[in-house]
Amino acid sequence: MLTITRKQFEILSDHLMSQFINETVVHLKQKFPVSIVNITDQDLHKLIKEGIEKAAGYNIVERDDVLPFIEYMISLGKDFDREEDNRWAYEILVMDDIEGTDKIALLISKKPLYPA
């Protein structure tokens, strides 16, 4: 039986988090080049980390769900979830009877990230 120590698990978690952040930076630069042109990589890393934490607060924890949450932070504003103009988003995010994946699906159905 393979046993992973707590320290090994933390190192693995840190590596996966770093990998996700780096991949997200690349993705955001491709999808939102104009919106993030004046944001340094350091600030972009900080914004992504903040997005991960904010998303977790709404029970959005899956990798494929956190990314669109961060995309909304770029397209609608860093605090889109708290702005009055985006009350619709807040009402979806605070629903406690649905999973994070469903919250993201509802956000996208209400305001697509990539309109056709």
C-alpha positions as CSV (number, residue, x, y, z in Angstrom):
1,M,0.0,0.0,0.0
2,L,1.3,3.5,-0.9
3,T,1.3,6.0,1.9
4,I,1.5,9.7,1.3
5,T,2.7,11.8,4.1
6,R,1.0,15.1,5.0
7,K,4.1,17.0,3.8
8,Q,4.1,15.1,0.5
9,F,0.4,15.9,0.1
10,E,1.0,19.6,0.7
11,I,3.8,19.6,-1.8
12,L,1.6,17.9,-4.4
13,S,-1.3,20.4,-3.6
14,D,1.1,23.3,-4.0
15,H,2.3,22.0,-7.3
16,L,-1.2,21.5,-8.6
17,M,-2.3,24.9,-7.5
18,S,0.8,26.5,-9.1
19,Q,0.1,24.6,-12.3
20,F,-3.6,25.7,-12.4
21,I,-2.5,29.4,-11.8
22,N,0.0,29.3,-14.6
23,E,-2.4,27.6,-17.0
24,T,-5.0,30.2,-16.1
25,V,-2.7,33.1,-16.8
26,V,-2.0,31.7,-20.3
27,H,-5.8,31.2,-20.8
28,L,-6.7,34.7,-19.7
29,K,-4.1,36.2,-21.9
30,Q,-5.5,34.4,-24.9
31,K,-9.2,35.1,-24.1
32,F,-9.0,38.6,-22.6
33,P,-5.9,40.2,-24.1
34,V,-7.4,43.7,-24.1
35,S,-8.9,43.5,-20.6
36,I,-5.7,42.4,-19.0
37,V,-3.1,44.2,-21.1
38,N,-2.2,46.5,-18.1
39,I,-2.2,43.9,-15.5
40,T,1.2,42.5,-14.5
41,D,1.7,38.8,-14.2
42,Q,2.2,39.2,-10.5
43,D,-1.1,41.0,-10.1
44,L,-2.8,38.4,-12.4
45,H,-1.5,35.6,-10.1
46,K,-2.9,37.5,-7.1
47,L,-6.3,38.0,-8.9
48,I,-6.4,34.3,-9.7
49,K,-5.7,33.3,-6.2
50,E,-8.3,35.7,-4.9
51,G,-10.7,34.2,-7.5
52,I,-10.0,30.7,-6.3
53,E,-10.8,31.7,-2.7
54,K,-13.9,33.7,-3.6
55,A,-15.2,30.8,-5.7
56,A,-14.7,28.4,-2.9
57,G,-16.8,30.6,-0.7
58,Y,-19.7,29.9,-3.0
59,N,-18.9,26.1,-3.1
60,I,-17.3,26.4,-6.5
61,V,-14.3,24.2,-6.2
62,E,-13.9,22.1,-9.4
63,R,-11.2,23.2,-11.7
64,D,-13.6,23.5,-14.7
65,D,-15.9,25.7,-12.6
66,V,-13.3,28.0,-11.0
67,L,-11.9,29.1,-14.4
68,P,-15.2,30.6,-15.6
69,F,-15.7,32.3,-12.2
70,I,-12.3,34.0,-12.7
71,E,-13.3,34.8,-16.3
72,Y,-16.3,36.6,-14.9
73,M,-14.0,38.6,-12.5
74,I,-12.1,39.7,-15.6
75,S,-15.1,40.5,-17.8
76,L,-17.5,41.9,-15.2
77,G,-15.1,43.2,-12.7
78,K,-13.0,41.8,-9.8
79,D,-16.0,42.1,-7.4
80,F,-18.7,41.3,-9.9
81,D,-20.3,39.1,-7.2
82,R,-20.9,42.1,-5.0
83,E,-21.8,44.8,-7.4
84,E,-25.4,46.0,-7.6
85,D,-25.4,45.8,-11.5
86,N,-24.7,42.1,-11.1
87,R,-27.2,41.3,-8.5
88,W,-28.4,38.4,-10.7
89,A,-25.0,36.8,-10.3
90,Y,-25.0,37.1,-6.6
91,E,-28.4,35.6,-6.3
92,I,-27.2,32.6,-8.2
93,L,-23.9,32.3,-6.3
94,V,-25.5,32.2,-2.9
95,M,-28.0,29.5,-3.8
96,D,-27.2,26.7,-1.3
97,D,-29.4,24.0,-2.8
98,I,-27.3,23.5,-5.9
99,E,-23.7,22.5,-6.7
100,G,-21.0,24.8,-7.9
101,T,-21.1,23.3,-11.4
102,D,-24.8,24.2,-11.6
103,K,-24.1,27.7,-10.4
104,I,-21.6,28.3,-13.1
105,A,-24.0,26.8,-15.7
106,L,-26.7,29.2,-14.5
107,L,-24.3,32.2,-14.7
108,I,-23.4,31.2,-18.2
109,S,-27.0,30.8,-19.3
110,K,-27.8,34.2,-17.9
111,K,-24.8,36.0,-19.3
112,P,-22.6,33.9,-21.6
113,L,-18.8,34.6,-21.3
114,Y,-18.4,34.1,-25.1
115,P,-21.5,35.4,-26.8
116,A,-22.2,33.7,-30.2
